[in-house]
């Protein structure tokens, strides 16, 4: 073998065997994009973070595909919301937890701050309150640091920066919703996903379905809400990107039949975010969109483009 070729081979072997060579990024899989997108910012180059569920997908009803199971099986670390949100996935997630770290990030939230209990199901929609979501993400950051101790300080540093952005978001949402007149501070939606949002920002929330879209939208409930819309002269209701608008449109039609005009105030992101790569495909963009759309729909004052001027449909 020529001496030059032998030297090249030995050099390559020494590089690959070097103890200081960087480890490959962690393969992190989440159920929700609401988890994946913030974690991708916090993880930086130390991890590849992806979500199973995309825009318009309902996590209450979603069933894992074969390719989903393969991704979960290959992952180094798995995150899900918990609180029975991913009802159809729980058996697989619990089985996987016997073999690798599988973290329900809702466990990071103080149970006293959760809606429900005392015989009722806990409300899983904790991402609707940025303060609660920060607590959940802190649990995820701790799990990342435990899985990759060398990257721990980087995770914590990027998390601090990201949580400052969440603080600014919380301030903005509070300000635009405070501009809604007191008589109009009622949020009517397809299913009960906005309870934490309403509690955090002073809105009364009325929904056709319960906290899970597995429950049926009953005719009696629709009739009750039509009566409420007419009696209280509520002028706007909202559809959701991951729920059929049929029941909300039934409210509009029912109110019209009784001589009261109700309009669709806009489409909100409840159980899913917007398209990846776009502003509403980020957690901050999703809540900016929701708060700005609700405030505008209920008669509040909203800056053009929302918090950062990124919402093209707000003029």
C-alpha positions as CSV (number, residue, x, y, z in Angstrom):
1,X,0.0,0.0,0.0
2,X,1.4,3.4,-0.9
3,X,2.7,5.3,2.1
4,X,0.6,8.4,1.3
5,X,-2.7,6.4,1.1
6,X,-1.8,4.6,4.4
7,X,-1.2,8.0,6.0
8,X,-4.6,9.3,4.9
9,X,-6.4,6.2,6.2
10,X,-4.7,6.5,9.6
11,X,-5.5,10.2,9.7
12,X,-9.2,9.6,9.1
13,X,-9.3,6.8,11.7
14,X,-7.8,9.1,14.3
15,X,-10.4,11.8,13.5
16,X,-13.3,9.5,14.0
17,X,-11.8,8.0,17.1
18,X,-11.1,11.3,18.7
19,X,-12.7,11.5,22.1
20,X,-13.7,15.2,21.7
21,X,-15.7,14.6,18.5
22,X,-19.2,16.2,18.8
23,X,-22.1,13.7,19.5
24,X,-24.9,13.6,16.9
25,X,-27.9,15.8,17.7
26,X,-30.6,14.2,19.9
27,X,-33.6,13.0,17.9
28,X,-36.6,14.5,19.7
29,X,-40.2,13.8,18.7
30,X,-43.3,15.5,20.2
31,X,-47.0,15.0,19.7
32,X,-47.9,18.7,19.4
33,X,-46.3,21.4,17.3
34,X,-47.0,23.7,20.3
35,X,-44.3,21.6,22.1
36,X,-42.0,21.1,19.2
37,X,-41.6,24.6,17.9
38,X,-40.5,26.2,21.3
39,X,-38.3,23.3,22.0
40,X,-36.6,23.6,18.6
41,X,-35.7,27.2,19.6
42,X,-34.5,26.1,23.0
43,X,-32.6,23.1,21.8
44,X,-30.7,24.9,19.1
45,X,-28.2,22.7,17.3
46,X,-28.1,20.1,20.0
47,X,-31.3,18.4,18.9
48,X,-33.6,17.7,15.9
49,X,-37.1,18.4,17.1
50,X,-40.2,17.4,15.1
51,X,-43.9,16.9,15.9
52,X,-46.3,14.2,14.8
53,X,-49.3,16.5,14.4
54,X,-49.5,19.2,11.8
55,X,-51.9,22.1,11.1
56,X,-55.6,21.4,11.4
57,X,-55.1,18.0,13.2
58,X,-57.2,17.3,16.3
59,X,-55.0,15.6,19.0
60,X,-58.1,14.4,20.8
61,X,-59.0,12.1,17.9
62,X,-55.7,11.4,16.2
63,X,-54.5,7.8,15.9
64,X,-50.9,6.9,15.3
65,X,-49.8,5.6,11.9
66,X,-47.1,3.1,11.3
67,X,-44.7,5.8,10.3
68,X,-45.5,7.7,13.6
69,X,-44.7,4.5,15.6
70,X,-41.4,4.2,13.7
71,X,-40.5,7.8,14.5
72,X,-41.3,7.4,18.1
73,X,-39.4,4.1,18.3
74,X,-36.2,5.7,16.8
75,X,-36.4,8.9,18.9
76,X,-34.0,9.5,21.8
77,X,-36.6,11.5,23.7
78,X,-40.4,11.9,23.4
79,X,-42.6,14.7,24.7
80,X,-46.3,14.8,24.8
81,X,-48.9,17.1,26.6
82,X,-50.7,14.6,28.8
83,X,-53.9,15.2,30.8
84,X,-55.6,12.7,28.4
85,X,-55.2,15.1,25.4
86,X,-53.6,12.5,23.2
87,X,-56.3,9.9,24.2
88,X,-55.8,7.6,21.2
89,X,-52.0,7.5,21.7
90,X,-51.7,6.9,25.4
91,X,-51.3,3.1,25.3
92,X,-48.3,3.4,22.9
93,X,-46.7,6.2,24.8
94,X,-46.9,4.3,28.1
95,X,-45.4,1.2,26.5
96,X,-42.6,3.3,25.0
97,X,-41.9,4.8,28.4
98,X,-40.6,1.5,29.6
99,X,-37.7,1.7,27.1
100,X,-36.8,5.4,26.8
101,X,-37.5,8.8,28.3
102,X,-41.2,9.8,27.5
103,X,-42.3,13.0,29.2
104,X,-45.8,14.4,29.8
105,X,-44.9,18.0,30.1
106,X,-48.2,18.9,31.8
107,X,-46.7,17.3,34.8
108,X,-44.6,20.4,35.2
109,X,-47.7,22.5,36.0
110,X,-48.9,22.9,39.6
111,X,-52.1,20.8,39.8
112,X,-53.8,23.6,41.8
113,X,-53.6,25.7,38.6
114,X,-55.4,23.1,36.4
115,X,-59.1,23.4,35.5
116,X,-61.3,20.5,36.4
117,X,-60.8,17.9,39.1
118,X,-63.2,16.6,41.8
119,X,-64.7,14.1,39.5
120,X,-64.2,16.1,36.3
121,X,-61.5,15.6,33.7
122,X,-58.6,18.0,33.9
123,X,-58.5,20.5,31.1
124,X,-55.4,19.7,28.9
125,X,-55.3,23.0,26.9
126,X,-52.6,24.5,29.1
127,X,-50.7,26.1,26.2
128,X,-53.5,28.7,26.0
129,X,-52.0,30.5,29.0
130,X,-48.3,31.5,28.4
131,X,-47.5,31.3,32.1
132,X,-48.7,27.8,32.4
133,X,-47.0,26.8,29.2
134,X,-43.7,28.1,30.5
135,X,-44.1,25.8,33.5
136,X,-44.7,22.9,31.2
137,X,-41.7,23.8,28.9
138,X,-39.5,24.1,32.0
139,X,-40.1,20.4,32.6
140,X,-39.2,19.7,29.0
141,X,-35.9,21.7,29.3
142,X,-35.0,19.7,32.4
143,X,-35.5,16.5,30.5
144,X,-33.4,17.7,27.6
145,X,-30.6,18.7,30.1
146,X,-30.8,15.2,31.7
147,X,-30.5,13.5,28.4
148,X,-27.7,15.7,27.2
149,X,-25.7,17.0,30.2
150,X,-23.0,18.6,27.9
151,X,-25.6,20.8,26.3
152,X,-27.5,21.6,29.6
153,X,-26.2,25.1,30.0
154,X,-27.0,26.0,26.4
155,X,-30.6,24.7,26.9
156,X,-31.0,26.8,30.0
157,X,-29.6,29.9,28.4
158,X,-31.8,29.7,25.3
159,X,-34.8,28.9,27.5
160,X,-34.2,32.1,29.5
161,X,-34.2,34.1,26.3
162,X,-37.3,32.3,25.0
163,X,-39.2,32.8,28.3
164,X,-38.5,36.6,28.1
165,X,-40.3,36.5,24.8
166,X,-43.2,34.7,26.4
167,X,-43.4,37.5,29.1
168,X,-43.7,40.1,26.3
169,X,-46.4,38.0,24.6
170,X,-48.4,37.8,27.9
171,X,-48.2,41.6,28.3
172,X,-49.4,42.1,24.7
173,X,-52.3,39.7,25.0
174,X,-53.4,41.4,28.2
175,X,-53.2,44.8,26.7
176,X,-55.3,44.1,23.5
177,X,-57.9,42.1,25.3
178,X,-58.2,44.9,28.0
179,X,-59.4,47.1,25.1
180,X,-62.5,45.0,24.5
181,X,-65.6,46.7,26.0
182,X,-66.9,45.1,29.2
183,X,-70.2,44.1,27.7
184,X,-68.5,42.3,24.9
185,X,-66.0,40.2,26.9
186,X,-67.6,36.9,25.9
187,X,-65.7,34.3,23.8
188,X,-67.9,31.7,22.1
189,X,-66.1,28.8,20.4
190,X,-66.7,25.3,19.1
191,X,-65.1,23.4,22.0
192,X,-63.9,24.2,25.4
193,X,-60.2,24.9,24.6
194,X,-60.0,28.5,25.8
195,X,-60.7,28.1,29.5
196,X,-57.2,28.9,30.6
197,X,-57.0,31.8,28.1
198,X,-60.2,33.3,29.4
199,X,-59.1,32.9,33.1
200,X,-55.8,34.5,32.4
201,X,-57.1,37.4,30.5
202,X,-60.5,38.1,31.9
203,X,-62.9,36.7,29.3
204,X,-66.0,34.6,29.9
205,X,-65.7,31.5,27.7
206,X,-68.7,29.6,26.3
207,X,-68.3,26.5,24.2
208,X,-70.6,24.1,22.3
209,X,-68.5,21.0,23.0
210,X,-66.6,20.0,26.2
211,X,-62.8,20.0,26.6
212,X,-62.6,17.0,24.3
213,X,-63.9,17.0,20.7
214,X,-64.8,13.4,21.3
215,X,-68.0,14.7,23.0
216,X,-70.9,15.4,20.7
217,X,-72.3,18.9,20.1
218,X,-75.9,18.3,21.3
219,X,-78.9,20.1,19.9
220,X,-79.9,21.2,23.4
221,X,-76.5,22.9,24.0
222,X,-76.8,24.7,20.6
223,X,-80.2,25.9,21.5
224,X,-79.0,27.1,24.9
225,X,-76.2,29.1,23.3
226,X,-78.5,30.6,20.7
227,X,-80.7,31.8,23.6
228,X,-77.6,33.3,25.3
229,X,-76.5,35.1,22.1
230,X,-79.9,36.6,21.5
231,X,-80.6,37.6,25.1
232,X,-77.2,39.1,25.8
233,X,-76.8,40.6,22.3
234,X,-73.5,38.9,21.7
235,X,-72.3,39.9,18.2
236,X,-69.5,37.5,17.3
237,X,-68.6,33.8,17.6
238,X,-65.4,32.1,16.5
239,X,-64.5,28.9,14.6
240,X,-61.4,26.8,15.2
241,X,-58.8,25.5,12.7
242,X,-58.9,21.9,13.9
243,X,-62.7,21.6,14.5
244,X,-65.5,21.5,11.9
245,X,-67.3,25.0,11.8
246,X,-70.7,23.3,11.3
247,X,-71.9,23.7,14.9
248,X,-70.7,27.3,15.2
249,X,-72.5,28.2,11.9
250,X,-75.6,26.6,13.5
251,X,-75.4,29.2,16.2
252,X,-75.2,32.0,13.6
253,X,-78.2,30.6,11.8
254,X,-80.2,30.0,15.0
255,X,-79.6,33.6,16.1
256,X,-80.6,34.9,12.7
257,X,-83.9,33.0,12.8
258,X,-84.7,34.9,16.0
259,X,-83.8,38.3,14.5
260,X,-80.3,38.7,15.9
261,X,-77.3,39.0,13.7
262,X,-74.1,37.2,14.8
263,X,-71.0,37.2,12.7
264,X,-68.0,34.9,12.6
265,X,-65.3,36.9,14.3
266,X,-62.5,34.9,12.8
267,X,-60.7,31.5,12.9
268,X,-58.7,30.6,16.0
269,X,-55.9,28.1,16.6
270,X,-57.0,25.8,19.4
271,X,-55.6,22.3,19.3
272,X,-53.2,22.9,16.3
273,X,-51.0,25.8,15.1
274,X,-50.6,27.3,11.7
275,X,-48.4,26.1,8.8
276,X,-44.8,25.3,9.7
277,X,-42.4,28.0,8.5
278,X,-45.1,30.7,8.9
279,X,-45.6,33.1,11.8
280,X,-48.7,31.3,13.0
281,X,-46.7,28.1,12.9
282,X,-44.9,29.3,16.0
283,X,-46.3,29.2,19.5
284,X,-45.9,33.0,19.9
285,X,-47.4,33.7,16.5
286,X,-50.4,31.4,17.3
287,X,-51.3,33.2,20.5
288,X,-50.6,36.6,18.9
289,X,-53.1,35.6,16.1
290,X,-55.7,34.4,18.6
291,X,-55.5,37.4,20.9
292,X,-55.5,39.9,18.0
293,X,-58.3,38.1,16.2
294,X,-60.5,37.9,19.4
295,X,-59.9,41.5,20.4
296,X,-60.7,42.8,16.9
297,X,-63.8,40.5,16.6
298,X,-65.1,41.7,20.0
299,X,-64.6,45.4,19.3
300,X,-61.2,46.0,20.9
301,X,-58.2,48.0,19.5
302,X,-55.5,46.0,17.8
303,X,-52.3,47.3,16.2
304,X,-51.9,46.6,12.5
305,X,-50.3,43.2,12.0
306,X,-50.6,42.3,15.7
307,X,-47.8,42.2,18.3
308,X,-44.9,42.1,15.8
309,X,-46.6,43.3,12.6
310,X,-46.5,39.7,11.2
311,X,-50.2,39.1,10.9
312,X,-51.0,40.0,7.3
313,X,-54.8,39.7,7.8
314,X,-54.9,42.4,10.5
315,X,-54.9,45.8,9.0
